[in-house]
C-alpha cells in the first residue's frame, strides 16, 4: 500500500509496527497492535492523550494509555466471567486497509479486524470490525461492527480514551450533570450526578447511563478545554485510579495518576449492542482542544 505523504510505517516500541503521522495539523502514532492510537498532538498544543511510561509494548498484552479499542466485552464482561480484560481486540494486530489525505489536510487511516479460530475460542460469534482514525486538528474515530454470524450477537464496545491533563485534581468536567451512573469503587451502587461540574477527589470509576452528551474538560493550568464528542454511544465511563490502585497496576507508574483522566465513549452493561445477522452498528468519538488564553 502506498502511504500518503507524512505517514510512515516503522518499528515502534517493543518492535511492534506503528504508523507515525506528521502533518501540518498534528503528530500521531498508531500501532497495528490493537489499532491503538498511542499519541495525538495538534500543532501548538500539549499532547491530548496520556501514555504511561510503564506501559507494556508486547504481543498479547495491552497498551496503557492512548485510545485502546475495547471489544467485544468491557472489563470482565456483562456476566463478569469473560477472559482478557476489555476483550481481545486490543491484544491482536489489525490489518491496515486504507490510508489517504483529505482535502482539509487531515489523514485518515482505516483498519480491519475479523473473527477467526482464536476469537471463537473466547467468544461465540462472528464479526467484522472496521475502524477509521482521522488525524487532523481533531482526533476522529469511527468503530463499525458488522454481524457475520447466522444468529444475533450482543457485544460491548468502548473507545477507552486517556486524556492528558496538567493535574486531574485541578480540572473540571461538564456534560454529565443530572445523569445516573454506576460506580464500582467501594460498594457497587447506582447514583445520580449533581448539577455542578465534576471534580476528581478520589479513585473514580463510573459508568454514566443513557447519555449521548459531549464532555468538556476544563484545564486552567494548561489554558485549554478538551472536548469529547460522540455518536452511536449511550454510555460514558469516567475513570482515574488515584493513589492506591495506581500502585497495584504493574503497567502504570505509581505517580502518573494526576496526569490522566479517562472519558470513554462506549456501549456497555445494559446498553450493550445487539445486532441481527448482517446488521452494522457504528460508534464515533472526536477529541479536540480549545485554547483559553483568558486564564492567567
Secondary structure, DSSP 8 states (H G I E B T S, - for coil): ----TTEEEEE-GGG-EEEEEE-SSEEEEEETBTTEEEEEEETTS--SB-B-TT----TTS--SBSEEEEEE-STT-TTS--SSTT-SGGGSB-EEEEEEE-TTS-EEEEEEEE--HHHHHHSS--EEEEEEEEESSSEEEEEEEEE-SSS-EEEEEEEEEEEE-S-TTT-EEES-TT-EEEE-SSS-EEEE--SS-B---S-EEEEEES----EEEEETTTTEEEEEEEES--EEEEEE-HHHHHHH-TTS-TT-GGGEEEEEEEE-GGG-EEE-TT-EEEEEEEEEEEE-TT--
